[in-house]
Amino acid sequence: MSIKSFHPPQRILMGPGPSDVSPRVLEAMSRPTLGHLDPVFVAMMDEMKTLLKYAFKTDNELTMPVSAPGSAGMETCFVNLVEPGDKVIVCQNGVFGGRMKENVERCGGTAVMVQDDWGRAVDPQKLEDALKAHPDAKIVAFVHAETSTGAQSDAKTLVEIAHKHGCLAIVDAVTSLGGTPLKVDEWKIDAIYSGTQKCLSSTPGLSPVSFSAAALDKVKNRKTKVQSWFMDLNLVMAYWGGSTKRAYHHTAPINALYGLHESLVILQEEGIENSWARHQRNHLALRAGLEAMGLSFVVPEADRLPQLNAISIPDGVDEAAVRSLLLSDYSLEIGAGLGAMAGKVWRIGLMGHASNPRNIRTCLAALDDVLGRMNAPIQRGVAVAAANKKLAG
Ligand SMILES: *Cc1c(COP(=O)(O)O)cnc(C)c1O
């Protein structure tokens, strides 16, 4: 055997996630592994819950990271809250809403789909109409920040409508947490899941979730057992739960949790409102550069997500060739289109640690060079200056 240690290259990650991970997070993850019931580790878990409550702006007791990626946070919400026969209204305006439908159906529920255009926010009126047409619906589910298109929806209004019709609300905040305003308690969200590799800039593989008292009530009073043993919150809480003695459920990903803890400490040091403002400021600078170059956004301004910029591909440009040159010549990753938008857009992420002026300038200069070499119809030599002007305020 001649296989040697794996040494990945240093990239700049400006796609839809994972985003650049802070060296502080990577260093934290290299610290000594503890036993998962070690009292020192258990004390760290308590801090983790406090830090996550800060990030989600909630006092929900049941706030913790699921030991698996964002998709498992999604499943945790659905398998615990949807019982066979339950009707769930799913608002879809991109790829991830489609996965919610899959989840509902695999739980034995019925999904009523409310479709909106990709690249637009969910229309509250359509949700209202669907709830009037389906008074027996029990849950409303939607994606706050659609990473597949770069559109954000008005979570507060959608949750209000759900509650007015007696439904619980499940919200996907995988891309929104840390990057754009999100207030779980103030907006009365019942169940929410996120991810670590987007605006929290930790490594992939964990999914912070939070459940309101009303949601927890539903989980505790189910008529049927949760179909997933691993994600059954009634069991998981024996390990992550409040004051009672911790008992083994599964071996927590100890070092990954050190990383998440550190990234949340970084968020707390910056202040979450400051983090939201930084994402918005940097989005506007990137936008100034892209528009100066002649590139255009897919999502109308009012619905745009600051941490995920979906850009139309100029006529005649081989979009995959552009991405591969950015990777080979600049070690820079941007995202391709997903689902219905495959081949039509690039997705430029400005998430967490990666949302900074240096990355904006690098990305704009690299696009200028690579698109210029391909004779794409762009304005050359102006993008970085336009971004600089915006950054200078
Ligand atoms: C990335 C993402 C997910 C899935 O998260 P994974 O960590 O890849 O499983 C779900 N929803 C949205 C909106 C996302 O952006």
The ligand as an SDF file (V2000), in Angstrom:
LIG
                    3D

 15 15  0  0  0  0  0  0  0  0999 V2000
  -27.7360   22.9900    2.8560 C   0  0  0  0  0  0  0  0  0  0  0  0
  -29.2060   22.9950    3.0970 C   0  0  0  0  0  0  0  0  0  0  0  0
  -29.8910   21.8830    3.6120 C   0  0  0  0  0  0  0  0  0  0  0  0
  -29.2380   20.5450    3.8300 C   0  0  0  0  0  0  0  0  0  0  0  0
  -28.1980   20.6060    4.7140 O   0  0  0  0  0  0  0  0  0  0  0  0
  -27.0730   19.4280    4.6770 P   0  0  0  0  0  0  0  0  0  0  0  0
  -26.1410   19.8140    5.7780 O   0  0  0  0  0  0  0  0  0  0  0  0
  -26.4690   19.4930    3.3110 O   0  0  0  0  0  0  0  0  0  0  0  0
  -27.7520   18.1460    4.9200 O   0  0  0  0  0  0  0  0  0  0  0  0
  -31.2440   22.0170    3.8650 C   0  0  0  0  0  0  0  0  0  0  0  0
  -31.9000   23.1720    3.6210 N   0  0  0  0  0  0  0  0  0  0  0  0
  -31.2850   24.2540    3.1150 C   0  0  0  0  0  0  0  0  0  0  0  0
  -32.0610   25.5060    2.8740 C   0  0  0  0  0  0  0  0  0  0  0  0
  -29.9130   24.1960    2.8420 C   0  0  0  0  0  0  0  0  0  0  0  0
  -29.3100   25.2740    2.3290 O   0  0  0  0  0  0  0  0  0  0  0  0
  1  2  1  0
  2  3  1  0
  2 14  2  0
  3  4  1  0
  3 10  2  0
  4  5  1  0
  5  6  1  0
  6  7  2  0
  6  8  1  0
  6  9  1  0
 10 11  1  0
 11 12  2  0
 12 13  1  0
 12 14  1  0
 14 15  1  0
M  END
$$$$
